[in-house]
Amino acid sequence: MAEYREIQGAAVQSLANNTGTIEGQIWYDTTNNKFKVEGVSTAAWATVAVLPYTTRDASGFGTQTAGVIFGGFPGVSTAVEWNGSSYTSATAYPASVSGLDSDGPQIAGLTAGGSPGPMNNTSNDYNGTAWTANPTMPVGRTGHATMGNTAAQTAALATGGEPGSATGTTSDWDGSTWTVGAANPGWAQGTSGGGTPAAAFVNADVNDGDKTHDYDGTSWTSGNNSNNQHNYGGAGGLATVGITFGGTQVPNPGVRTAQAERYDGTCWTTDASMNEATSNSHGKCTVSGPAILAAGGNPGPPGSSNASEEYTGAGPASLIITTT
């Protein structure tokens, strides 16, 4: 019988971890004394620790292991930090608010807009400890999408939302001032998106539950429709490695979905479903599409939730080789 190195062209390597291995490679894990093969894991959602408060239309920023969730319906100032396994209390948000959006890392978050009352145009920074007020946006908005950088917040954009004065507009942030940005024709509240100020996408709103627009840093253009409707769904990731999840059909309130979809900048592909069909789960911590924390939401009809789910995308995985 041919040996592995005759078939593969290499001997089985002894390694302390899988750094440098390729798909299909067999290697010996010297740390755990196991033979392993580099395979591919499937995408999945997993239920994690419950949010310390029950809400919907909260907001979030950070990563799957270092994030912040705050605010939410009917207008609360509660803020909590997420460390990948549990929530702890954080400094309360400066106002009781819901329907706002935010982006950035845990130590450099940027928030924009929100409600109740007149849709506000406020913005705040979070440095990992405290909130600091920024200059206001040119227009108040809620139910919109905000996309920033993954480093210090020197650039960001907010687009869509309500009221009518916010629909179809974009506000740009340069690190010190908000200014009027590119038009985003026909956009409304109930949207979510991902990316950066240089390349972004938005998906779905209350008027059209599956439409997509792409942003190249200068202008918005129509993209391909998603396979499902995600009005008031969640989204995150990058312009070419994006994800949208949950939401309802149009007209609102429609049937809620647990479906998630991945976006490559051109096409949408159906992905693993959430454990619970829900909308308004905007409390999300993302830096890239393969890692999502969705907290709170509206499982209907209508309601609020303290459920949290983590999404891990398909990717390389080290599998133990067993014999019988």
LUMVOLO-929772 format. One record per residue (C-alpha): residue number from 0; residue in one letter; x, y, z. Coordinates in Angstrom, 1 decimal. Each point is the difference from the previous one (the first is absolute). Layout:
{nuro: NUM | lokol: A | u: X | v: Y | w: Z} $
...
//
This chain:
{nuro: 0 | lokol: M | u: 0.0 | v: 0.0 | w: 0.0} $
{nuro: 1 | lokol: A | u: 1.3 | v: 3.5 | w: -0.9} $
{nuro: 2 | lokol: E | u: 1.0 | v: 2.1 | w: 2.9} $
{nuro: 3 | lokol: Y | u: -1.4 | v: 3.5 | w: 0.6} $
{nuro: 4 | lokol: R | u: 3.2 | v: 1.8 | w: -1.0} $
{nuro: 5 | lokol: E | u: 0.0 | v: -1.9 | w: -3.3} $
{nuro: 6 | lokol: I | u: -3.5 | v: 1.2 | w: -0.8} $
{nuro: 7 | lokol: Q | u: 0.2 | v: 3.5 | w: 1.5} $
{nuro: 8 | lokol: G | u: 3.7 | v: 0.6 | w: -0.8} $
{nuro: 9 | lokol: A | u: 0.9 | v: 0.8 | w: 3.6} $
{nuro: 10 | lokol: A | u: 0.4 | v: -1.7 | w: 3.3} $
{nuro: 11 | lokol: V | u: -2.5 | v: 0.6 | w: 2.9} $
{nuro: 12 | lokol: Q | u: 1.3 | v: 3.1 | w: 1.8} $
{nuro: 13 | lokol: S | u: 0.2 | v: 0.3 | w: 3.8} $
{nuro: 14 | lokol: L | u: -1.4 | v: 3.4 | w: 0.9} $
{nuro: 15 | lokol: A | u: -1.0 | v: 1.8 | w: 3.2} $
{nuro: 16 | lokol: N | u: -2.9 | v: 1.7 | w: -1.9} $
{nuro: 17 | lokol: N | u: -1.5 | v: 0.0 | w: -3.5} $
{nuro: 18 | lokol: T | u: 1.9 | v: 3.1 | w: -1.2} $
{nuro: 19 | lokol: G | u: 1.1 | v: -0.5 | w: -3.6} $
{nuro: 20 | lokol: T | u: -2.1 | v: -3.1 | w: -0.7} $
{nuro: 21 | lokol: I | u: -2.2 | v: -0.2 | w: -3.0} $
{nuro: 22 | lokol: E | u: -3.5 | v: -1.6 | w: -0.7} $
{nuro: 23 | lokol: G | u: 0.3 | v: -3.8 | w: 0.0} $
{nuro: 24 | lokol: Q | u: 3.4 | v: -0.2 | w: 1.7} $
{nuro: 25 | lokol: I | u: 0.5 | v: -2.5 | w: 2.8} $
{nuro: 26 | lokol: W | u: 2.2 | v: 1.1 | w: 2.9} $
{nuro: 27 | lokol: Y | u: 0.9 | v: -1.0 | w: 3.5} $
{nuro: 28 | lokol: D | u: -1.0 | v: 2.3 | w: 2.8} $
{nuro: 29 | lokol: T | u: 2.9 | v: -0.2 | w: 2.5} $
{nuro: 30 | lokol: T | u: -1.9 | v: 2.1 | w: 2.6} $
{nuro: 31 | lokol: N | u: -3.0 | v: -2.4 | w: 0.2} $
{nuro: 32 | lokol: N | u: 1.8 | v: -3.1 | w: -1.3} $
{nuro: 33 | lokol: K | u: -2.6 | v: -0.6 | w: -2.8} $
{nuro: 34 | lokol: F | u: 0.1 | v: -0.5 | w: -3.7} $
{nuro: 35 | lokol: K | u: -2.1 | v: 2.6 | w: -1.8} $
{nuro: 36 | lokol: V | u: -1.1 | v: 0.9 | w: -3.5} $
{nuro: 37 | lokol: E | u: -0.7 | v: 3.6 | w: -1.2} $
{nuro: 38 | lokol: G | u: -3.7 | v: 0.0 | w: -1.1} $
{nuro: 39 | lokol: V | u: -2.7 | v: 2.7 | w: -0.4} $
{nuro: 40 | lokol: S | u: -2.6 | v: 0.8 | w: 2.6} $
{nuro: 41 | lokol: T | u: -3.5 | v: 0.9 | w: -1.0} $
{nuro: 42 | lokol: A | u: -1.7 | v: 3.3 | w: 0.9} $
{nuro: 43 | lokol: A | u: -2.1 | v: -0.1 | w: 3.2} $
{nuro: 44 | lokol: W | u: -1.9 | v: 2.2 | w: 2.5} $
{nuro: 45 | lokol: A | u: 0.4 | v: -0.9 | w: 3.7} $
{nuro: 46 | lokol: T | u: -2.1 | v: 1.2 | w: 3.0} $
{nuro: 47 | lokol: V | u: 2.2 | v: 1.8 | w: 2.5} $
{nuro: 48 | lokol: A | u: -0.5 | v: 1.8 | w: 3.4} $
{nuro: 49 | lokol: V | u: -3.2 | v: 2.1 | w: 0.1} $
{nuro: 50 | lokol: L | u: 0.1 | v: 3.8 | w: -0.2} $
{nuro: 51 | lokol: P | u: -0.3 | v: 1.5 | w: 3.5} $
{nuro: 52 | lokol: Y | u: -3.1 | v: 1.9 | w: -1.1} $
{nuro: 53 | lokol: T | u: -2.9 | v: -0.6 | w: -2.3} $
{nuro: 54 | lokol: T | u: -0.3 | v: 2.3 | w: -3.1} $
{nuro: 55 | lokol: R | u: -0.1 | v: 0.4 | w: -3.7} $
{nuro: 56 | lokol: D | u: 1.5 | v: 2.6 | w: -2.3} $
{nuro: 57 | lokol: A | u: 3.1 | v: 0.2 | w: 2.1} $
{nuro: 58 | lokol: S | u: 3.4 | v: 0.7 | w: -1.6} $
{nuro: 59 | lokol: G | u: 3.5 | v: -1.4 | w: 0.3} $
{nuro: 60 | lokol: F | u: 3.6 | v: 0.2 | w: -1.2} $
{nuro: 61 | lokol: G | u: 3.2 | v: -1.8 | w: 0.5} $
{nuro: 62 | lokol: T | u: 0.9 | v: -3.7 | w: -0.7} $
{nuro: 63 | lokol: Q | u: -1.4 | v: -3.4 | w: 0.9} $
{nuro: 64 | lokol: T | u: 2.3 | v: -0.1 | w: 3.0} $
{nuro: 65 | lokol: A | u: 0.2 | v: 3.7 | w: 1.0} $
{nuro: 66 | lokol: G | u: -3.2 | v: 1.9 | w: -0.6} $
{nuro: 67 | lokol: V | u: -2.5 | v: 2.5 | w: 1.4} $
{nuro: 68 | lokol: I | u: -3.8 | v: -0.3 | w: -0.1} $
{nuro: 69 | lokol: F | u: -2.1 | v: 3.0 | w: 1.0} $
{nuro: 70 | lokol: G | u: -3.3 | v: 1.8 | w: -0.1} $
{nuro: 71 | lokol: G | u: -3.2 | v: -1.5 | w: -1.5} $
{nuro: 72 | lokol: F | u: -3.8 | v: 0.3 | w: 0.1} $
{nuro: 73 | lokol: P | u: -1.9 | v: 1.7 | w: 1.6} $
{nuro: 74 | lokol: G | u: 3.0 | v: 2.3 | w: 0.6} $
{nuro: 75 | lokol: V | u: 2.6 | v: -1.2 | w: 2.5} $
{nuro: 76 | lokol: S | u: 3.5 | v: 1.2 | w: 0.9} $
{nuro: 77 | lokol: T | u: 1.3 | v: -3.4 | w: 1.1} $
{nuro: 78 | lokol: A | u: 3.4 | v: -1.1 | w: -1.4} $
{nuro: 79 | lokol: V | u: 1.8 | v: -3.3 | w: 0.4} $
{nuro: 80 | lokol: E | u: 3.3 | v: -1.4 | w: -1.2} $
{nuro: 81 | lokol: W | u: 0.5 | v: -3.5 | w: -1.5} $
{nuro: 82 | lokol: N | u: 3.2 | v: -2.0 | w: 0.4} $
{nuro: 83 | lokol: G | u: -0.9 | v: -2.9 | w: -2.2} $
{nuro: 84 | lokol: S | u: -1.7 | v: -2.0 | w: 2.8} $
{nuro: 85 | lokol: S | u: -1.8 | v: 2.4 | w: 2.3} $
{nuro: 86 | lokol: Y | u: -1.4 | v: 3.5 | w: 0.5} $
{nuro: 87 | lokol: T | u: 1.1 | v: 2.6 | w: 2.6} $
{nuro: 88 | lokol: S | u: -1.3 | v: 3.4 | w: 0.8} $
{nuro: 89 | lokol: A | u: 1.4 | v: 3.0 | w: -1.8} $
{nuro: 90 | lokol: T | u: -0.4 | v: 3.8 | w: 0.3} $
{nuro: 91 | lokol: A | u: -3.6 | v: 0.9 | w: -0.9} $
{nuro: 92 | lokol: Y | u: -0.6 | v: 1.7 | w: -3.4} $
{nuro: 93 | lokol: P | u: -0.5 | v: 3.8 | w: 0.4} $
{nuro: 94 | lokol: A | u: -3.7 | v: -0.3 | w: -1.0} $
{nuro: 95 | lokol: S | u: -2.9 | v: -2.4 | w: 0.0} $
{nuro: 96 | lokol: V | u: -0.2 | v: -1.0 | w: -3.7} $
{nuro: 97 | lokol: S | u: -0.8 | v: -2.7 | w: -2.5} $
{nuro: 98 | lokol: G | u: 0.2 | v: -0.4 | w: -3.7} $
{nuro: 99 | lokol: L | u: 3.5 | v: 1.5 | w: -0.3} $
{nuro: 100 | lokol: D | u: 3.0 | v: -1.7 | w: -1.6} $
{nuro: 101 | lokol: S | u: 3.7 | v: -0.2 | w: 0.7} $
{nuro: 102 | lokol: D | u: 3.3 | v: -1.5 | w: -1.1} $
{nuro: 103 | lokol: G | u: 3.6 | v: -0.3 | w: 0.9} $
{nuro: 104 | lokol: P | u: 2.1 | v: -2.0 | w: 2.5} $
{nuro: 105 | lokol: Q | u: -0.9 | v: -0.3 | w: 3.7} $
{nuro: 106 | lokol: I | u: 2.5 | v: 2.8 | w: 1.0} $
{nuro: 107 | lokol: A | u: -0.9 | v: 2.3 | w: -2.9} $
{nuro: 108 | lokol: G | u: -3.8 | v: -0.2 | w: -0.7} $
{nuro: 109 | lokol: L | u: -2.0 | v: 2.6 | w: -1.9} $
{nuro: 110 | lokol: T | u: -3.8 | v: 0.4 | w: 0.4} $
{nuro: 111 | lokol: A | u: -2.4 | v: 1.9 | w: -2.2} $
{nuro: 112 | lokol: G | u: -3.7 | v: 1.1 | w: 0.3} $
{nuro: 113 | lokol: G | u: -2.9 | v: -1.9 | w: 1.7} $
{nuro: 114 | lokol: S | u: -3.4 | v: 0.7 | w: 1.6} $
{nuro: 115 | lokol: P | u: -2.5 | v: 0.3 | w: 1.8} $
{nuro: 116 | lokol: G | u: -1.5 | v: 3.4 | w: -0.4} $
{nuro: 117 | lokol: P | u: 1.3 | v: 2.0 | w: -3.1} $
{nuro: 118 | lokol: M | u: 2.5 | v: -2.1 | w: -1.8} $
{nuro: 119 | lokol: N | u: 3.2 | v: 1.3 | w: 1.5} $
{nuro: 120 | lokol: N | u: 3.2 | v: 1.0 | w: -1.8} $
{nuro: 121 | lokol: T | u: 2.3 | v: -0.7 | w: 3.0} $
{nuro: 122 | lokol: S | u: 3.3 | v: -1.9 | w: -0.2} $
{nuro: 123 | lokol: N | u: 2.4 | v: -1.3 | w: 2.7} $
{nuro: 124 | lokol: D | u: 3.3 | v: -1.7 | w: 0.3} $
{nuro: 125 | lokol: Y | u: 0.9 | v: -2.8 | w: 2.5} $
{nuro: 126 | lokol: N | u: 3.6 | v: -0.6 | w: 1.0} $
{nuro: 127 | lokol: G | u: -0.5 | v: -3.2 | w: 1.9} $
{nuro: 128 | lokol: T | u: -0.9 | v: 1.8 | w: 3.2} $
{nuro: 129 | lokol: A | u: -2.0 | v: 3.2 | w: -0.6} $
{nuro: 130 | lokol: W | u: -2.3 | v: 1.6 | w: -2.6} $
{nuro: 131 | lokol: T | u: 0.9 | v: 3.4 | w: -1.6} $
{nuro: 132 | lokol: A | u: -2.4 | v: 2.2 | w: -2.0} $
{nuro: 133 | lokol: N | u: 0.9 | v: 0.8 | w: -3.6} $
{nuro: 134 | lokol: P | u: -1.3 | v: 2.8 | w: -2.3} $
{nuro: 135 | lokol: T | u: -3.5 | v: -0.8 | w: -1.3} $
{nuro: 136 | lokol: M | u: -0.9 | v: -1.5 | w: -3.4} $
{nuro: 137 | lokol: P | u: -1.6 | v: 2.2 | w: -2.7} $
{nuro: 138 | lokol: V | u: -3.3 | v: -1.9 | w: 0.4} $
{nuro: 139 | lokol: G | u: -1.6 | v: -2.1 | w: 2.7} $
{nuro: 140 | lokol: R | u: -0.5 | v: -3.7 | w: -0.9} $
{nuro: 141 | lokol: T | u: -1.1 | v: -3.3 | w: 1.5} $
{nuro: 142 | lokol: G | u: -0.3 | v: -3.5 | w: -1.4} $
{nuro: 143 | lokol: H | u: 3.1 | v: 0.7 | w: -2.2} $
{nuro: 144 | lokol: A | u: 3.4 | v: -1.6 | w: -0.6} $
{nuro: 145 | lokol: T | u: 3.3 | v: 1.3 | w: 1.3} $
{nuro: 146 | lokol: M | u: 3.4 | v: -1.3 | w: -1.4} $
{nuro: 147 | lokol: G | u: 3.3 | v: 1.1 | w: 1.5} $
{nuro: 148 | lokol: N | u: 3.6 | v: -1.1 | w: 0.2} $
{nuro: 149 | lokol: T | u: 1.4 | v: -2.9 | w: 2.0} $
{nuro: 150 | lokol: A | u: 2.6 | v: 2.4 | w: 1.6} $
{nuro: 151 | lokol: A | u: -0.4 | v: 3.5 | w: 1.5} $
{nuro: 152 | lokol: Q | u: -3.1 | v: 1.6 | w: -1.3} $
{nuro: 153 | lokol: T | u: 1.4 | v: 2.5 | w: -2.5} $
{nuro: 154 | lokol: A | u: -2.5 | v: -0.8 | w: -2.7} $
{nuro: 155 | lokol: A | u: -3.5 | v: -1.4 | w: -0.1} $
{nuro: 156 | lokol: L | u: -3.4 | v: 0.4 | w: -1.8} $
{nuro: 157 | lokol: A | u: -3.6 | v: -0.3 | w: 1.0} $
{nuro: 158 | lokol: T | u: -2.7 | v: -0.6 | w: -2.7} $
{nuro: 159 | lokol: G | u: -3.8 | v: -0.5 | w: -0.3} $
{nuro: 160 | lokol: G | u: -2.4 | v: 0.0 | w: 2.9} $
{nuro: 161 | lokol: E | u: -2.9 | v: 2.2 | w: 0.9} $
{nuro: 162 | lokol: P | u: -1.5 | v: 2.6 | w: 0.0} $
{nuro: 163 | lokol: G | u: -0.5 | v: 1.1 | w: -3.6} $
{nuro: 164 | lokol: S | u: 2.8 | v: 2.5 | w: 0.2} $
{nuro: 165 | lokol: A | u: 2.4 | v: -2.9 | w: 0.6} $
{nuro: 166 | lokol: T | u: -1.3 | v: -2.3 | w: -2.7} $
{nuro: 167 | lokol: G | u: 2.4 | v: -0.2 | w: -3.0} $
{nuro: 168 | lokol: T | u: 2.8 | v: 1.9 | w: 1.7} $
{nuro: 169 | lokol: T | u: 3.4 | v: -0.8 | w: 1.5} $
{nuro: 170 | lokol: S | u: 1.9 | v: 1.8 | w: 2.7} $
{nuro: 171 | lokol: D | u: 3.8 | v: -0.2 | w: 0.0} $
{nuro: 172 | lokol: W | u: 2.3 | v: 0.2 | w: 3.1} $
{nuro: 173 | lokol: D | u: 3.6 | v: 1.1 | w: -0.3} $
{nuro: 174 | lokol: G | u: 1.1 | v: -0.5 | w: 3.6} $
{nuro: 175 | lokol: S | u: -1.2 | v: 3.4 | w: 1.1} $
{nuro: 176 | lokol: T | u: -3.0 | v: 1.1 | w: -2.1} $
{nuro: 177 | lokol: W | u: -3.1 | v: -1.4 | w: -1.7} $
{nuro: 178 | lokol: T | u: -0.7 | v: 1.3 | w: -3.5} $
{nuro: 179 | lokol: V | u: -2.6 | v: -0.8 | w: -2.7} $
{nuro: 180 | lokol: G | u: 1.2 | v: -3.0 | w: -2.1} $
{nuro: 181 | lokol: A | u: -1.1 | v: -1.8 | w: -3.1} $
{nuro: 182 | lokol: A | u: -3.7 | v: -0.5 | w: -0.8} $
{nuro: 183 | lokol: N | u: -1.3 | v: -3.6 | w: 0.5} $
{nuro: 184 | lokol: P | u: -3.2 | v: 0.2 | w: -2.1} $
{nuro: 185 | lokol: G | u: -3.1 | v: -1.7 | w: 1.2} $
{nuro: 186 | lokol: W | u: 1.4 | v: -1.2 | w: 3.3} $
{nuro: 187 | lokol: A | u: -2.1 | v: -0.1 | w: 3.2} $
{nuro: 188 | lokol: Q | u: -0.1 | v: -1.2 | w: 3.6} $
{nuro: 189 | lokol: G | u: 0.5 | v: -3.7 | w: 1.0} $
{nuro: 190 | lokol: T | u: 3.3 | v: -0.4 | w: -1.8} $
{nuro: 191 | lokol: S | u: 3.3 | v: -1.6 | w: 1.1} $
{nuro: 192 | lokol: G | u: 3.4 | v: 0.0 | w: -1.6} $
{nuro: 193 | lokol: G | u: 3.7 | v: -0.7 | w: 0.2} $
{nuro: 194 | lokol: G | u: 3.3 | v: 1.1 | w: -1.3} $
{nuro: 195 | lokol: T | u: 2.1 | v: 3.2 | w: 0.4} $
{nuro: 196 | lokol: P | u: -0.3 | v: 3.6 | w: -1.2} $
{nuro: 197 | lokol: A | u: 2.0 | v: -1.1 | w: -3.1} $
{nuro: 198 | lokol: A | u: -2.1 | v: -3.1 | w: -0.9} $
{nuro: 199 | lokol: A | u: -3.3 | v: -0.9 | w: 1.5} $
{nuro: 200 | lokol: F | u: -3.4 | v: -1.6 | w: -0.6} $
{nuro: 201 | lokol: V | u: -3.5 | v: 0.4 | w: 1.4} $
{nuro: 202 | lokol: N | u: -2.9 | v: -2.5 | w: -0.3} $
{nuro: 203 | lokol: A | u: -3.8 | v: 0.2 | w: 0.5} $
{nuro: 204 | lokol: D | u: -2.3 | v: 2.6 | w: 1.3} $
{nuro: 205 | lokol: V | u: -3.8 | v: 0.4 | w: 0.8} $
{nuro: 206 | lokol: N | u: -0.8 | v: 0.6 | w: -3.7} $
{nuro: 207 | lokol: D | u: 2.1 | v: -2.7 | w: -1.6} $
{nuro: 208 | lokol: G | u: 1.1 | v: -2.9 | w: 2.2} $
{nuro: 209 | lokol: D | u: 2.7 | v: -1.5 | w: -2.3} $
{nuro: 210 | lokol: K | u: 1.6 | v: 2.9 | w: -1.9} $
{nuro: 211 | lokol: T | u: 3.7 | v: 0.8 | w: 0.3} $
{nuro: 212 | lokol: H | u: 2.1 | v: 3.1 | w: -0.7} $
{nuro: 213 | lokol: D | u: 3.8 | v: 0.0 | w: -0.2} $
{nuro: 214 | lokol: Y | u: 2.3 | v: 3.0 | w: 0.9} $
{nuro: 215 | lokol: D | u: 3.4 | v: 0.6 | w: -1.5} $
{nuro: 216 | lokol: G | u: 1.1 | v: 2.9 | w: 2.1} $
{nuro: 217 | lokol: T | u: -1.6 | v: 2.5 | w: -2.3} $
{nuro: 218 | lokol: S | u: -3.5 | v: -1.2 | w: -1.1} $
{nuro: 219 | lokol: W | u: -2.7 | v: -2.6 | w: 0.5} $
{nuro: 220 | lokol: T | u: -1.1 | v: -2.4 | w: -2.7} $
{nuro: 221 | lokol: S | u: -2.6 | v: -2.8 | w: -0.1} $
{nuro: 222 | lokol: G | u: 1.2 | v: -3.5 | w: 0.7} $
{nuro: 223 | lokol: N | u: -1.5 | v: -3.4 | w: -0.2} $
{nuro: 224 | lokol: N | u: -3.0 | v: -0.8 | w: 2.2} $
{nuro: 225 | lokol: S | u: 0.4 | v: -2.4 | w: 2.9} $
{nuro: 226 | lokol: N | u: -1.7 | v: -3.3 | w: -0.2} $
{nuro: 227 | lokol: N | u: -2.3 | v: 0.8 | w: 3.0} $
{nuro: 228 | lokol: Q | u: -1.6 | v: 3.1 | w: 1.4} $
{nuro: 229 | lokol: H | u: 1.9 | v: 1.5 | w: 3.0} $
{nuro: 230 | lokol: N | u: -2.0 | v: 3.2 | w: 0.9} $
{nuro: 231 | lokol: Y | u: 1.3 | v: 1.0 | w: 3.5} $
{nuro: 232 | lokol: G | u: 2.5 | v: -2.8 | w: -0.1} $
{nuro: 233 | lokol: G | u: 3.6 | v: 0.2 | w: 1.1} $
{nuro: 234 | lokol: A | u: 3.2 | v: 0.2 | w: -2.1} $
{nuro: 235 | lokol: G | u: 3.7 | v: 0.4 | w: 0.2} $
{nuro: 236 | lokol: G | u: 3.4 | v: -1.0 | w: -1.4} $
{nuro: 237 | lokol: L | u: 1.7 | v: 1.6 | w: -3.0} $
{nuro: 238 | lokol: A | u: -1.1 | v: 1.0 | w: -3.4} $
{nuro: 239 | lokol: T | u: 1.2 | v: -3.2 | w: -1.5} $
{nuro: 240 | lokol: V | u: -0.3 | v: -2.2 | w: 3.1} $
{nuro: 241 | lokol: G | u: -3.4 | v: 1.0 | w: 1.3} $
{nuro: 242 | lokol: I | u: -2.9 | v: -1.6 | w: 1.7} $
{nuro: 243 | lokol: T | u: -3.7 | v: 0.9 | w: 0.6} $
{nuro: 244 | lokol: F | u: -2.2 | v: -1.9 | w: 2.4} $
{nuro: 245 | lokol: G | u: -3.5 | v: -0.1 | w: 1.5} $
{nuro: 246 | lokol: G | u: -2.7 | v: 2.6 | w: -0.7} $
{nuro: 247 | lokol: T | u: -3.5 | v: 0.0 | w: -1.4} $
{nuro: 248 | lokol: Q | u: -1.7 | v: 0.0 | w: -3.3} $
{nuro: 249 | lokol: V | u: -1.5 | v: 3.1 | w: -1.5} $
{nuro: 250 | lokol: P | u: -2.6 | v: 1.4 | w: 0.7} $
{nuro: 251 | lokol: N | u: 1.0 | v: 0.4 | w: 3.6} $
{nuro: 252 | lokol: P | u: -0.7 | v: -1.7 | w: 2.3} $
{nuro: 253 | lokol: G | u: 0.4 | v: -3.1 | w: -2.1} $
{nuro: 254 | lokol: V | u: 1.0 | v: -3.6 | w: 0.8} $
{nuro: 255 | lokol: R | u: 3.4 | v: 0.0 | w: 1.8} $
{nuro: 256 | lokol: T | u: 2.9 | v: -2.0 | w: -1.4} $
{nuro: 257 | lokol: A | u: 2.9 | v: -1.8 | w: 1.6} $
{nuro: 258 | lokol: Q | u: 1.8 | v: -0.1 | w: -3.3} $
{nuro: 259 | lokol: A | u: 3.5 | v: 1.4 | w: -0.5} $
{nuro: 260 | lokol: E | u: 1.7 | v: 0.7 | w: -3.3} $
{nuro: 261 | lokol: R | u: 3.6 | v: 0.7 | w: -1.0} $
{nuro: 262 | lokol: Y | u: 1.0 | v: 2.8 | w: -2.4} $
{nuro: 263 | lokol: D | u: 3.2 | v: 0.0 | w: -2.2} $
{nuro: 264 | lokol: G | u: -0.5 | v: 3.5 | w: -1.4} $
{nuro: 265 | lokol: T | u: -2.1 | v: -1.3 | w: -2.9} $
{nuro: 266 | lokol: C | u: -2.1 | v: -3.1 | w: 1.0} $
{nuro: 267 | lokol: W | u: -1.9 | v: -1.1 | w: 3.0} $
{nuro: 268 | lokol: T | u: 0.3 | v: -3.6 | w: 1.2} $
{nuro: 269 | lokol: T | u: -2.4 | v: -1.7 | w: 2.5} $
{nuro: 270 | lokol: D | u: 1.9 | v: -0.9 | w: 3.2} $
{nuro: 271 | lokol: A | u: -0.8 | v: -1.6 | w: 3.3} $
{nuro: 272 | lokol: S | u: -3.2 | v: 1.1 | w: 1.8} $
{nuro: 273 | lokol: M | u: -0.2 | v: 1.6 | w: 3.4} $
{nuro: 274 | lokol: N | u: -1.4 | v: -2.1 | w: 2.8} $
{nuro: 275 | lokol: E | u: -3.0 | v: 2.4 | w: 0.4} $
{nuro: 276 | lokol: A | u: -1.8 | v: 1.9 | w: -2.7} $
{nuro: 277 | lokol: T | u: 0.2 | v: 3.7 | w: 1.1} $
{nuro: 278 | lokol: S | u: 0.2 | v: 3.6 | w: -1.2} $
{nuro: 279 | lokol: N | u: 1.4 | v: 3.2 | w: 1.4} $
{nuro: 280 | lokol: S | u: 3.1 | v: -1.8 | w: 1.3} $
{nuro: 281 | lokol: H | u: 2.3 | v: 2.9 | w: -0.8} $
{nuro: 282 | lokol: G | u: 2.1 | v: -0.6 | w: 3.1} $
{nuro: 283 | lokol: K | u: 2.9 | v: -1.5 | w: -2.0} $
{nuro: 284 | lokol: C | u: 3.7 | v: -0.2 | w: 0.5} $
{nuro: 285 | lokol: T | u: 1.9 | v: -0.4 | w: -3.2} $
{nuro: 286 | lokol: V | u: 3.3 | v: 0.6 | w: -1.7} $
{nuro: 287 | lokol: S | u: -0.4 | v: -2.5 | w: -2.8} $
{nuro: 288 | lokol: G | u: -2.8 | v: -2.1 | w: -1.4} $
{nuro: 289 | lokol: P | u: 1.2 | v: -3.3 | w: 1.6} $
{nuro: 290 | lokol: A | u: -0.5 | v: 1.3 | w: 3.5} $
{nuro: 291 | lokol: I | u: -3.3 | v: 1.4 | w: 1.3} $
{nuro: 292 | lokol: L | u: -1.6 | v: 0.5 | w: 3.4} $
{nuro: 293 | lokol: A | u: -3.8 | v: 0.7 | w: -0.3} $
{nuro: 294 | lokol: A | u: -1.6 | v: 1.1 | w: 3.3} $
{nuro: 295 | lokol: G | u: -3.6 | v: 0.8 | w: 0.8} $
{nuro: 296 | lokol: G | u: -2.7 | v: 0.3 | w: -2.7} $
{nuro: 297 | lokol: N | u: -3.6 | v: -0.4 | w: -0.8} $
{nuro: 298 | lokol: P | u: -1.2 | v: -3.6 | w: -0.2} $
{nuro: 299 | lokol: G | u: -3.6 | v: 1.3 | w: -0.3} $
{nuro: 300 | lokol: P | u: -2.7 | v: 0.9 | w: 0.0} $
{nuro: 301 | lokol: P | u: 1.3 | v: 2.6 | w: 0.9} $
{nuro: 302 | lokol: G | u: 2.3 | v: -0.5 | w: 2.9} $
{nuro: 303 | lokol: S | u: 3.5 | v: 0.3 | w: 1.4} $
{nuro: 304 | lokol: S | u: 2.6 | v: -2.6 | w: 0.9} $
{nuro: 305 | lokol: N | u: 3.2 | v: -0.5 | w: 2.0} $
{nuro: 306 | lokol: A | u: 1.3 | v: -2.8 | w: -2.2} $
{nuro: 307 | lokol: S | u: 3.5 | v: 0.0 | w: -1.4} $
{nuro: 308 | lokol: E | u: 1.4 | v: -2.0 | w: -2.9} $
{nuro: 309 | lokol: E | u: 3.5 | v: -0.2 | w: -1.5} $
{nuro: 310 | lokol: Y | u: 0.7 | v: -0.7 | w: -3.6} $
{nuro: 311 | lokol: T | u: 3.2 | v: -1.7 | w: -1.1} $
{nuro: 312 | lokol: G | u: 0.5 | v: -0.3 | w: -3.8} $
{nuro: 313 | lokol: A | u: 1.3 | v: -3.0 | w: -1.9} $
{nuro: 314 | lokol: G | u: 3.8 | v: -0.2 | w: 0.0} $
{nuro: 315 | lokol: P | u: 3.0 | v: -2.2 | w: 0.7} $
{nuro: 316 | lokol: A | u: -0.3 | v: -2.4 | w: 3.0} $
{nuro: 317 | lokol: S | u: 2.4 | v: -2.5 | w: 1.5} $
{nuro: 318 | lokol: L | u: -1.8 | v: -3.4 | w: 0.4} $
{nuro: 319 | lokol: I | u: 1.3 | v: -2.8 | w: 2.2} $
{nuro: 320 | lokol: I | u: 0.7 | v: -3.3 | w: -1.9} $
{nuro: 321 | lokol: T | u: -1.5 | v: -2.9 | w: 1.9} $
{nuro: 322 | lokol: T | u: 0.2 | v: -3.8 | w: -0.6} $
{nuro: 323 | lokol: T | u: -2.4 | v: -2.8 | w: 0.9} $
//
